[in-house]
Amino acid sequence: MIEVKRKGQERFESLLRRFNREIQQSGILTIAKKDRYFEKEPNRTMRRETATRKTVRRRIKQGY
């Protein structure tokens, strides 16, 4: 867990900037973004199947 303490009479903007820099350097933000849209394996396979169906329909429509 990242903790940033205020130095003397530091302004809030600089404190926030320092906090954001610490978060980016630690890599927490990238991990959180990666885990944000987690899907189980069956959902991925179902999505692939629907994508293949759509491509087949498009090809049939275009006359391939």
N, CA, C, O and CB atoms as a CASP TS submission, in Angstrom:
PFRMAT TS
TARGET T0000
AUTHOR 0000-0000-0000
METHOD Language model
MODEL 1
PARENT N/A
ATOM      1  N   MET     1       0.835  -1.171   0.000  1.00  0.00           N
ATOM      2  CA  MET     1       0.000   0.000   0.000  1.00  0.00           C
ATOM      3  C   MET     1       0.890   1.248   0.000  1.00  0.00           C
ATOM      4  O   MET     1       1.854   1.346   0.759  1.00  0.00           O
ATOM      5  CB  MET     1      -0.955  -0.010   1.214  1.00  0.00           C
ATOM      6  N   ILE     2       0.546   2.176  -0.853  1.00  0.00           N
ATOM      7  CA  ILE     2       1.359   3.386  -0.985  1.00  0.00           C
ATOM      8  C   ILE     2       0.838   4.462  -0.051  1.00  0.00           C
ATOM      9  O   ILE     2      -0.365   4.711   0.035  1.00  0.00           O
ATOM     10  CB  ILE     2       1.362   3.893  -2.442  1.00  0.00           C
ATOM     11  N   GLU     3       1.766   5.089   0.642  1.00  0.00           N
ATOM     12  CA  GLU     3       1.403   6.159   1.568  1.00  0.00           C
ATOM     13  C   GLU     3       2.309   7.349   1.300  1.00  0.00           C
ATOM     14  O   GLU     3       3.530   7.216   1.230  1.00  0.00           O
ATOM     15  CB  GLU     3       1.517   5.692   3.055  1.00  0.00           C
ATOM     16  N   VAL     4       1.689   8.517   1.150  1.00  0.00           N
ATOM     17  CA  VAL     4       2.443   9.738   0.906  1.00  0.00           C
ATOM     18  C   VAL     4       2.057  10.728   1.993  1.00  0.00           C
ATOM     19  O   VAL     4       0.881  11.040   2.177  1.00  0.00           O
ATOM     20  CB  VAL     4       2.164  10.320  -0.530  1.00  0.00           C
ATOM     21  N   LYS     5       3.062  11.218   2.712  1.00  0.00           N
ATOM     22  CA  LYS     5       2.801  12.172   3.791  1.00  0.00           C
ATOM     23  C   LYS     5       3.161  13.583   3.337  1.00  0.00           C
ATOM     24  O   LYS     5       4.073  13.781   2.534  1.00  0.00           O
ATOM     25  CB  LYS     5       3.597  11.794   5.065  1.00  0.00           C
ATOM     26  N   ARG     6       2.447  14.527   3.853  1.00  0.00           N
ATOM     27  CA  ARG     6       2.645  15.932   3.509  1.00  0.00           C
ATOM     28  C   ARG     6       3.944  16.447   4.117  1.00  0.00           C
ATOM     29  O   ARG     6       4.224  16.214   5.293  1.00  0.00           O
ATOM     30  CB  ARG     6       1.454  16.783   3.988  1.00  0.00           C
ATOM     31  N   LYS     7       4.728  17.141   3.316  1.00  0.00           N
ATOM     32  CA  LYS     7       6.003  17.691   3.783  1.00  0.00           C
ATOM     33  C   LYS     7       5.809  19.156   4.157  1.00  0.00           C
ATOM     34  O   LYS     7       5.626  19.998   3.279  1.00  0.00           O
ATOM     35  CB  LYS     7       7.111  17.543   2.695  1.00  0.00           C
ATOM     36  N   GLY     8       5.846  19.461   5.424  1.00  0.00           N
ATOM     37  CA  GLY     8       5.734  20.846   5.894  1.00  0.00           C
ATOM     38  C   GLY     8       4.461  21.516   5.424  1.00  0.00           C
ATOM     39  O   GLY     8       3.359  21.066   5.738  1.00  0.00           O
ATOM     40  N   GLN     9       4.616  22.603   4.663  1.00  0.00           N
ATOM     41  CA  GLN     9       3.462  23.313   4.137  1.00  0.00           C
ATOM     42  C   GLN     9       3.314  23.072   2.639  1.00  0.00           C
ATOM     43  O   GLN     9       3.088  24.001   1.863  1.00  0.00           O
ATOM     44  CB  GLN     9       3.580  24.809   4.424  1.00  0.00           C
ATOM     45  N   GLU    10       3.445  21.823   2.256  1.00  0.00           N
ATOM     46  CA  GLU    10       3.329  21.437   0.857  1.00  0.00           C
ATOM     47  C   GLU    10       1.893  21.631   0.364  1.00  0.00           C
ATOM     48  O   GLU    10       0.936  21.328   1.076  1.00  0.00           O
ATOM     49  CB  GLU    10       3.770  19.976   0.664  1.00  0.00           C
ATOM     50  N   ARG    11       1.758  22.131  -0.841  1.00  0.00           N
ATOM     51  CA  ARG    11       0.428  22.331  -1.397  1.00  0.00           C
ATOM     52  C   ARG    11      -0.191  20.992  -1.782  1.00  0.00           C
ATOM     53  O   ARG    11       0.503  20.002  -2.016  1.00  0.00           O
ATOM     54  CB  ARG    11       0.486  23.266  -2.615  1.00  0.00           C
ATOM     55  N   PHE    12      -1.520  20.996  -1.838  1.00  0.00           N
ATOM     56  CA  PHE    12      -2.242  19.768  -2.151  1.00  0.00           C
ATOM     57  C   PHE    12      -1.915  19.279  -3.561  1.00  0.00           C
ATOM     58  O   PHE    12      -1.798  18.074  -3.781  1.00  0.00           O
ATOM     59  CB  PHE    12      -3.750  19.988  -2.007  1.00  0.00           C
ATOM     60  N   GLU    13      -1.767  20.190  -4.512  1.00  0.00           N
ATOM     61  CA  GLU    13      -1.486  19.806  -5.896  1.00  0.00           C
ATOM     62  C   GLU    13      -0.169  19.050  -6.014  1.00  0.00           C
ATOM     63  O   GLU    13      -0.075  18.049  -6.724  1.00  0.00           O
ATOM     64  CB  GLU    13      -1.454  21.041  -6.790  1.00  0.00           C
ATOM     65  N   SER    14       0.853  19.544  -5.304  1.00  0.00           N
ATOM     66  CA  SER    14       2.146  18.855  -5.385  1.00  0.00           C
ATOM     67  C   SER    14       2.096  17.513  -4.646  1.00  0.00           C
ATOM     68  O   SER    14       2.758  16.556  -5.047  1.00  0.00           O
ATOM     69  CB  SER    14       3.268  19.742  -4.799  1.00  0.00           C
ATOM     70  N   LEU    15       1.326  17.449  -3.590  1.00  0.00           N
ATOM     71  CA  LEU    15       1.152  16.185  -2.878  1.00  0.00           C
ATOM     72  C   LEU    15       0.450  15.161  -3.768  1.00  0.00           C
ATOM     73  O   LEU    15       0.839  13.994  -3.815  1.00  0.00           O
ATOM     74  CB  LEU    15       0.351  16.401  -1.579  1.00  0.00           C
ATOM     75  N   LEU    16      -0.579  15.609  -4.466  1.00  0.00           N
ATOM     76  CA  LEU    16      -1.300  14.727  -5.379  1.00  0.00           C
ATOM     77  C   LEU    16      -0.409  14.281  -6.534  1.00  0.00           C
ATOM     78  O   LEU    16      -0.460  13.124  -6.951  1.00  0.00           O
ATOM     79  CB  LEU    16      -2.549  15.427  -5.918  1.00  0.00           C
ATOM     80  N   ARG    17       0.402  15.190  -7.045  1.00  0.00           N
ATOM     81  CA  ARG    17       1.324  14.858  -8.128  1.00  0.00           C
ATOM     82  C   ARG    17       2.332  13.806  -7.670  1.00  0.00           C
ATOM     83  O   ARG    17       2.635  12.869  -8.408  1.00  0.00           O
ATOM     84  CB  ARG    17       2.056  16.119  -8.620  1.00  0.00           C
ATOM     85  N   ARG    18       2.846  13.962  -6.456  1.00  0.00           N
ATOM     86  CA  ARG    18       3.792  12.997  -5.906  1.00  0.00           C
ATOM     87  C   ARG    18       3.133  11.634  -5.709  1.00  0.00           C
ATOM     88  O   ARG    18       3.740  10.595  -5.970  1.00  0.00           O
ATOM     89  CB  ARG    18       4.358  13.506  -4.579  1.00  0.00           C
ATOM     90  N   PHE    19       1.887  11.652  -5.248  1.00  0.00           N
ATOM     91  CA  PHE    19       1.141  10.404  -5.060  1.00  0.00           C
ATOM     92  C   PHE    19       0.939   9.692  -6.395  1.00  0.00           C
ATOM     93  O   PHE    19       1.142   8.482  -6.489  1.00  0.00           O
ATOM     94  CB  PHE    19      -0.224  10.683  -4.393  1.00  0.00           C
ATOM     95  N   ASN    20       0.541  10.434  -7.425  1.00  0.00           N
ATOM     96  CA  ASN    20       0.337   9.836  -8.744  1.00  0.00           C
ATOM     97  C   ASN    20       1.627   9.253  -9.296  1.00  0.00           C
ATOM     98  O   ASN    20       1.614   8.189  -9.916  1.00  0.00           O
ATOM     99  CB  ASN    20      -0.220  10.868  -9.713  1.00  0.00           C
ATOM    100  N   ARG    21       2.737   9.939  -9.077  1.00  0.00           N
ATOM    101  CA  ARG    21       4.028   9.430  -9.535  1.00  0.00           C
ATOM    102  C   ARG    21       4.378   8.125  -8.828  1.00  0.00           C
ATOM    103  O   ARG    21       4.862   7.188  -9.463  1.00  0.00           O
ATOM    104  CB  ARG    21       5.129  10.471  -9.299  1.00  0.00           C
ATOM    105  N   GLU    22       4.137   8.058  -7.523  1.00  0.00           N
ATOM    106  CA  GLU    22       4.419   6.831  -6.761  1.00  0.00           C
ATOM    107  C   GLU    22       3.568   5.669  -7.275  1.00  0.00           C
ATOM    108  O   GLU    22       4.054   4.544  -7.388  1.00  0.00           O
ATOM    109  CB  GLU    22       4.157   7.055  -5.251  1.00  0.00           C
ATOM    110  N   ILE    23       2.312   5.937  -7.582  1.00  0.00           N
ATOM    111  CA  ILE    23       1.417   4.880  -8.081  1.00  0.00           C
ATOM    112  C   ILE    23       1.903   4.373  -9.428  1.00  0.00           C
ATOM    113  O   ILE    23       1.933   3.164  -9.659  1.00  0.00           O
ATOM    114  CB  ILE    23      -0.037   5.398  -8.201  1.00  0.00           C
ATOM    115  N   GLN    24       2.282   5.274 -10.317  1.00  0.00           N
ATOM    116  CA  GLN    24       2.755   4.863 -11.637  1.00  0.00           C
ATOM    117  C   GLN    24       4.053   4.072 -11.542  1.00  0.00           C
ATOM    118  O   GLN    24       4.230   3.096 -12.272  1.00  0.00           O
ATOM    119  CB  GLN    24       2.952   6.081 -12.532  1.00  0.00           C
ATOM    120  N   GLN    25       4.947   4.465 -10.675  1.00  0.00           N
ATOM    121  CA  GLN    25       6.218   3.762 -10.550  1.00  0.00           C
ATOM    122  C   GLN    25       6.055   2.382  -9.922  1.00  0.00           C
ATOM    123  O   GLN    25       6.824   1.468 -10.219  1.00  0.00           O
ATOM    124  CB  GLN    25       7.184   4.585  -9.729  1.00  0.00           C
ATOM    125  N   SER    26       5.053   2.230  -9.055  1.00  0.00           N
ATOM    126  CA  SER    26       4.874   0.937  -8.404  1.00  0.00           C
ATOM    127  C   SER    26       4.226  -0.093  -9.324  1.00  0.00           C
ATOM    128  O   SER    26       4.411  -1.294  -9.124  1.00  0.00           O
ATOM    129  CB  SER    26       4.039   1.101  -7.158  1.00  0.00           C
ATOM    130  N   GLY    27       3.465   0.356 -10.335  1.00  0.00           N
ATOM    131  CA  GLY    27       2.818  -0.568 -11.258  1.00  0.00           C
ATOM    132  C   GLY    27       1.449  -1.008 -10.805  1.00  0.00           C
ATOM    133  O   GLY    27       0.859  -1.890 -11.430  1.00  0.00           O
ATOM    134  N   ILE    28       0.922  -0.439  -9.755  1.00  0.00           N
ATOM    135  CA  ILE    28      -0.401  -0.811  -9.253  1.00  0.00           C
ATOM    136  C   ILE    28      -1.481  -0.470 -10.265  1.00  0.00           C
ATOM    137  O   ILE    28      -2.438  -1.224 -10.440  1.00  0.00           O
ATOM    138  CB  ILE    28      -0.688  -0.110  -7.922  1.00  0.00           C
ATOM    139  N   LEU    29      -1.328   0.659 -10.927  1.00  0.00           N
ATOM    140  CA  LEU    29      -2.337   1.123 -11.868  1.00  0.00           C
ATOM    141  C   LEU    29      -2.460   0.180 -13.059  1.00  0.00           C
ATOM    142  O   LEU    29      -3.572  -0.100 -13.506  1.00  0.00           O
ATOM    143  CB  LEU    29      -2.005   2.529 -12.347  1.00  0.00           C
ATOM    144  N   THR    30      -1.354  -0.309 -13.575  1.00  0.00           N
ATOM    145  CA  THR    30      -1.410  -1.229 -14.714  1.00  0.00           C
ATOM    146  C   THR    30      -2.054  -2.554 -14.325  1.00  0.00           C
ATOM    147  O   THR    30      -2.795  -3.141 -15.114  1.00  0.00           O
ATOM    148  CB  THR    30      -0.005  -1.476 -15.271  1.00  0.00           C
ATOM    149  N   ILE    31      -1.779  -3.023 -13.122  1.00  0.00           N
ATOM    150  CA  ILE    31      -2.399  -4.267 -12.654  1.00  0.00           C
ATOM    151  C   ILE    31      -3.902  -4.086 -12.491  1.00  0.00           C
ATOM    152  O   ILE    31      -4.677  -4.969 -12.858  1.00  0.00           O
ATOM    153  CB  ILE    31      -1.770  -4.720 -11.320  1.00  0.00           C
ATOM    154  N   ALA    32      -4.314  -2.959 -11.949  1.00  0.00           N
ATOM    155  CA  ALA    32      -5.736  -2.694 -11.751  1.00  0.00           C
ATOM    156  C   ALA    32      -6.468  -2.587 -13.082  1.00  0.00           C
ATOM    157  O   ALA    32      -7.591  -3.074 -13.213  1.00  0.00           O
ATOM    158  CB  ALA    32      -5.930  -1.414 -10.943  1.00  0.00           C
ATOM    159  N   LYS    33      -5.843  -1.955 -14.068  1.00  0.00           N
ATOM    160  CA  LYS    33      -6.474  -1.835 -15.379  1.00  0.00           C
ATOM    161  C   LYS    33      -6.582  -3.192 -16.065  1.00  0.00           C
ATOM    162  O   LYS    33      -7.560  -3.466 -16.760  1.00  0.00           O
ATOM    163  CB  LYS    33      -5.690  -0.863 -16.260  1.00  0.00           C
ATOM    164  N   LYS    34      -5.578  -4.036 -15.869  1.00  0.00           N
ATOM    165  CA  LYS    34      -5.605  -5.353 -16.485  1.00  0.00           C
ATOM    166  C   LYS    34      -6.703  -6.222 -15.862  1.00  0.00           C
ATOM    167  O   LYS    34      -7.366  -6.983 -16.567  1.00  0.00           O
ATOM    168  CB  LYS    34      -4.237  -6.034 -16.342  1.00  0.00           C
ATOM    169  N   ASP    35      -6.893  -6.112 -14.549  1.00  0.00           N
ATOM    170  CA  ASP    35      -7.888  -6.924 -13.864  1.00  0.00           C
ATOM    171  C   ASP    35      -9.292  -6.356 -13.944  1.00  0.00           C
ATOM    172  O   ASP    35     -10.244  -7.006 -13.512  1.00  0.00           O
ATOM    173  CB  ASP    35      -7.504  -7.085 -12.437  1.00  0.00           C
ATOM    174  N   ARG    36      -9.438  -5.172 -14.480  1.00  0.00           N
ATOM    175  CA  ARG    36     -10.738  -4.496 -14.487  1.00  0.00           C
ATOM    176  C   ARG    36     -11.770  -5.255 -15.307  1.00  0.00           C
ATOM    177  O   ARG    36     -12.912  -5.403 -14.873  1.00  0.00           O
ATOM    178  CB  ARG    36     -10.591  -3.085 -15.028  1.00  0.00           C
ATOM    179  N   TYR    37     -11.389  -5.736 -16.484  1.00  0.00           N
ATOM    180  CA  TYR    37     -12.331  -6.407 -17.365  1.00  0.00           C
ATOM    181  C   TYR    37     -12.030  -7.899 -17.450  1.00  0.00           C
ATOM    182  O   TYR    37     -11.994  -8.461 -18.545  1.00  0.00           O
ATOM    183  CB  TYR    37     -12.296  -5.781 -18.755  1.00  0.00           C
ATOM    184  N   PHE    38     -11.819  -8.533 -16.327  1.00  0.00           N
ATOM    185  CA  PHE    38     -11.519  -9.958 -16.308  1.00  0.00           C
ATOM    186  C   PHE    38     -12.741 -10.748 -16.742  1.00  0.00           C
ATOM    187  O   PHE    38     -13.853 -10.489 -16.281  1.00  0.00           O
ATOM    188  CB  PHE    38     -11.057 -10.403 -14.909  1.00  0.00           C
ATOM    189  N   GLU    39     -12.537 -11.703 -17.620  1.00  0.00           N
ATOM    190  CA  GLU    39     -13.608 -12.587 -18.063  1.00  0.00           C
ATOM    191  C   GLU    39     -13.169 -14.029 -17.869  1.00  0.00           C
ATOM    192  O   GLU    39     -11.989 -14.358 -17.991  1.00  0.00           O
ATOM    193  CB  GLU    39     -13.981 -12.317 -19.545  1.00  0.00           C
ATOM    194  N   LYS    40     -14.120 -14.866 -17.571  1.00  0.00           N
ATOM    195  CA  LYS    40     -13.817 -16.284 -17.423  1.00  0.00           C
ATOM    196  C   LYS    40     -13.582 -16.885 -18.802  1.00  0.00           C
ATOM    197  O   LYS    40     -13.978 -16.297 -19.809  1.00  0.00           O
ATOM    198  CB  LYS    40     -14.962 -17.027 -16.682  1.00  0.00           C
ATOM    199  N   GLU    41     -12.948 -18.040 -18.859  1.00  0.00           N
ATOM    200  CA  GLU    41     -12.603 -18.681 -20.119  1.00  0.00           C
ATOM    201  C   GLU    41     -13.810 -18.997 -21.003  1.00  0.00           C
ATOM    202  O   GLU    41     -13.732 -18.755 -22.207  1.00  0.00           O
ATOM    203  CB  GLU    41     -11.854 -19.939 -19.842  1.00  0.00           C
ATOM    204  N   PRO    42     -14.919 -19.520 -20.480  1.00  0.00           N
ATOM    205  CA  PRO    42     -16.056 -19.802 -21.372  1.00  0.00           C
ATOM    206  C   PRO    42     -16.548 -18.547 -22.095  1.00  0.00           C
ATOM    207  O   PRO    42     -16.981 -18.639 -23.244  1.00  0.00           O
ATOM    208  CB  PRO    42     -17.207 -20.418 -20.577  1.00  0.00           C
ATOM    209  N   ASN    43     -16.494 -17.401 -21.463  1.00  0.00           N
ATOM    210  CA  ASN    43     -16.933 -16.186 -22.122  1.00  0.00           C
ATOM    211  C   ASN    43     -16.036 -15.847 -23.309  1.00  0.00           C
ATOM    212  O   ASN    43     -16.515 -15.387 -24.346  1.00  0.00           O
ATOM    213  CB  ASN    43     -16.956 -15.031 -21.133  1.00  0.00           C
ATOM    214  N   ARG    44     -14.763 -16.072 -23.155  1.00  0.00           N
ATOM    215  CA  ARG    44     -13.852 -15.794 -24.260  1.00  0.00           C
ATOM    216  C   ARG    44     -14.126 -16.722 -25.435  1.00  0.00           C
ATOM    217  O   ARG    44     -14.125 -16.285 -26.586  1.00  0.00           O
ATOM    218  CB  ARG    44     -12.398 -15.935 -23.802  1.00  0.00           C
ATOM    219  N   THR    45     -14.361 -18.004 -25.152  1.00  0.00           N
ATOM    220  CA  THR    45     -14.616 -18.944 -26.239  1.00  0.00           C
ATOM    221  C   THR    45     -15.942 -18.619 -26.920  1.00  0.00           C
ATOM    222  O   THR    45     -16.049 -18.717 -28.142  1.00  0.00           O
ATOM    223  CB  THR    45     -14.623 -20.392 -25.714  1.00  0.00           C
ATOM    224  N   MET    46     -16.932 -18.240 -26.157  1.00  0.00           N
ATOM    225  CA  MET    46     -18.217 -17.870 -26.749  1.00  0.00           C
ATOM    226  C   MET    46     -18.051 -16.642 -27.635  1.00  0.00           C
ATOM    227  O   MET    46     -18.657 -16.556 -28.703  1.00  0.00           O
ATOM    228  CB  MET    46     -19.269 -17.603 -25.652  1.00  0.00           C
ATOM    229  N   ARG    47     -17.237 -15.702 -27.196  1.00  0.00           N
ATOM    230  CA  ARG    47     -17.008 -14.496 -27.990  1.00  0.00           C
ATOM    231  C   ARG    47     -16.308 -14.850 -29.295  1.00  0.00           C
ATOM    232  O   ARG    47     -16.627 -14.286 -30.341  1.00  0.00           O
ATOM    233  CB  ARG    47     -16.177 -13.468 -27.196  1.00  0.00           C
ATOM    234  N   ARG    48     -15.366 -15.770 -29.243  1.00  0.00           N
ATOM    235  CA  ARG    48     -14.673 -16.187 -30.461  1.00  0.00           C
ATOM    236  C   ARG    48     -15.632 -16.873 -31.432  1.00  0.00           C
ATOM    237  O   ARG    48     -15.570 -16.651 -32.641  1.00  0.00           O
ATOM    238  CB  ARG    48     -13.509 -17.127 -30.117  1.00  0.00           C
ATOM    239  N   GLU    49     -16.523 -17.709 -30.887  1.00  0.00           N
ATOM    240  CA  GLU    49     -17.489 -18.399 -31.740  1.00  0.00           C
ATOM    241  C   GLU    49     -18.426 -17.416 -32.419  1.00  0.00           C
ATOM    242  O   GLU    49     -18.721 -17.558 -33.605  1.00  0.00           O
ATOM    243  CB  GLU    49     -18.293 -19.406 -30.927  1.00  0.00           C
ATOM    244  N   THR    50     -18.892 -16.430 -31.684  1.00  0.00           N
ATOM    245  CA  THR    50     -19.774 -15.439 -32.305  1.00  0.00           C
ATOM    246  C   THR    50     -19.025 -14.612 -33.339  1.00  0.00           C
ATOM    247  O   THR    50     -19.600 -14.229 -34.357  1.00  0.00           O
ATOM    248  CB  THR    50     -20.381 -14.521 -31.240  1.00  0.00           C
ATOM    249  N   ALA    51     -17.751 -14.332 -33.092  1.00  0.00           N
ATOM    250  CA  ALA    51     -16.958 -13.581 -34.063  1.00  0.00           C
ATOM    251  C   ALA    51     -16.791 -14.375 -35.358  1.00  0.00           C
ATOM    252  O   ALA    51     -16.868 -13.810 -36.449  1.00  0.00           O
ATOM    253  CB  ALA    51     -15.581 -13.229 -33.475  1.00  0.00           C
ATOM    254  N   THR    52     -16.565 -15.670 -35.238  1.00  0.00           N
ATOM    255  CA  THR    52     -16.428 -16.481 -36.449  1.00  0.00           C
ATOM    256  C   THR    52     -17.753 -16.554 -37.198  1.00  0.00           C
ATOM    257  O   THR    52     -17.768 -16.532 -38.429  1.00  0.00           O
ATOM    258  CB  THR    52     -15.936 -17.898 -36.099  1.00  0.00           C
ATOM    259  N   ARG    53     -18.861 -16.639 -36.472  1.00  0.00           N
ATOM    260  CA  ARG    53     -20.169 -16.645 -37.132  1.00  0.00           C
ATOM    261  C   ARG    53     -20.397 -15.342 -37.901  1.00  0.00           C
ATOM    262  O   ARG    53     -20.897 -15.353 -39.026  1.00  0.00           O
ATOM    263  CB  ARG    53     -21.294 -16.854 -36.097  1.00  0.00           C
ATOM    264  N   LYS    54     -20.027 -14.232 -37.287  1.00  0.00           N
ATOM    265  CA  LYS    54     -20.214 -12.940 -37.947  1.00  0.00           C
ATOM    266  C   LYS    54     -19.369 -12.835 -39.207  1.00  0.00           C
ATOM    267  O   LYS    54     -19.833 -12.328 -40.228  1.00  0.00           O
ATOM    268  CB  LYS    54     -19.870 -11.800 -36.992  1.00  0.00           C
ATOM    269  N   THR    55     -18.135 -13.311 -39.141  1.00  0.00           N
ATOM    270  CA  THR    55     -17.275 -13.228 -40.326  1.00  0.00           C
ATOM    271  C   THR    55     -17.807 -14.121 -41.448  1.00  0.00           C
ATOM    272  O   THR    55     -17.728 -13.759 -42.622  1.00  0.00           O
ATOM    273  CB  THR    55     -15.828 -13.629 -39.971  1.00  0.00           C
ATOM    274  N   VAL    56     -18.346 -15.278 -41.089  1.00  0.00           N
ATOM    275  CA  VAL    56     -18.918 -16.170 -42.101  1.00  0.00           C
ATOM    276  C   VAL    56     -20.125 -15.503 -42.752  1.00  0.00           C
ATOM    277  O   VAL    56     -20.282 -15.561 -43.972  1.00  0.00           O
ATOM    278  CB  VAL    56     -19.323 -17.531 -41.473  1.00  0.00           C
ATOM    279  N   ARG    57     -20.979 -14.870 -41.949  1.00  0.00           N
ATOM    280  CA  ARG    57     -22.151 -14.176 -42.501  1.00  0.00           C
ATOM    281  C   ARG    57     -21.745 -13.042 -43.428  1.00  0.00           C
ATOM    282  O   ARG    57     -22.350 -12.850 -44.483  1.00  0.00           O
ATOM    283  CB  ARG    57     -23.025 -13.632 -41.374  1.00  0.00           C
ATOM    284  N   ARG    58     -20.723 -12.290 -43.037  1.00  0.00           N
ATOM    285  CA  ARG    58     -20.247 -11.181 -43.860  1.00  0.00           C
ATOM    286  C   ARG    58     -19.726 -11.699 -45.209  1.00  0.00           C
ATOM    287  O   ARG    58     -19.998 -11.114 -46.256  1.00  0.00           O
ATOM    288  CB  ARG    58     -19.138 -10.395 -43.117  1.00  0.00           C
ATOM    289  N   ARG    59     -18.983 -12.791 -45.164  1.00  0.00           N
ATOM    290  CA  ARG    59     -18.423 -13.345 -46.396  1.00  0.00           C
ATOM    291  C   ARG    59     -19.536 -13.857 -47.310  1.00  0.00           C
ATOM    292  O   ARG    59     -19.467 -13.701 -48.530  1.00  0.00           O
ATOM    293  CB  ARG    59     -17.431 -14.480 -46.074  1.00  0.00           C
ATOM    294  N   ILE    60     -20.564 -14.471 -46.712  1.00  0.00           N
ATOM    295  CA  ILE    60     -21.685 -14.950 -47.518  1.00  0.00           C
ATOM    296  C   ILE    60     -22.428 -13.776 -48.147  1.00  0.00           C
ATOM    297  O   ILE    60     -22.836 -13.852 -49.306  1.00  0.00           O
ATOM    298  CB  ILE    60     -22.647 -15.796 -46.662  1.00  0.00           C
ATOM    299  N   LYS    61     -22.607 -12.695 -47.398  1.00  0.00           N
ATOM    300  CA  LYS    61     -23.283 -11.511 -47.909  1.00  0.00           C
ATOM    301  C   LYS    61     -22.511 -10.882 -49.057  1.00  0.00           C
ATOM    302  O   LYS    61     -23.106 -10.435 -50.037  1.00  0.00           O
ATOM    303  CB  LYS    61     -23.479 -10.497 -46.798  1.00  0.00           C
ATOM    304  N   GLN    62     -21.191 -10.845 -48.942  1.00  0.00           N
ATOM    305  CA  GLN    62     -20.360 -10.217 -49.962  1.00  0.00           C
ATOM    306  C   GLN    62     -20.192 -11.106 -51.184  1.00  0.00           C
ATOM    307  O   GLN    62     -19.753 -10.628 -52.230  1.00  0.00           O
ATOM    308  CB  GLN    62     -19.004  -9.871 -49.388  1.00  0.00           C
ATOM    309  N   GLY    63     -20.526 -12.373 -51.079  1.00  0.00           N
ATOM    310  CA  GLY    63     -20.468 -13.259 -52.230  1.00  0.00           C
ATOM    311  C   GLY    63     -19.178 -14.035 -52.362  1.00  0.00           C
ATOM    312  O   GLY    63     -18.832 -14.451 -53.468  1.00  0.00           O
ATOM    313  N   TYR    64     -18.462 -14.246 -51.289  1.00  0.00           N
ATOM    314  CA  TYR    64     -17.229 -15.022 -51.330  1.00  0.00           C
ATOM    315  C   TYR    64     -17.485 -16.479 -51.245  1.00  0.00           C
ATOM    316  O   TYR    64     -16.544 -17.273 -51.267  1.00  0.00           O
ATOM    317  CB  TYR    64     -16.316 -14.620 -50.236  1.00  0.00           C
TER
END
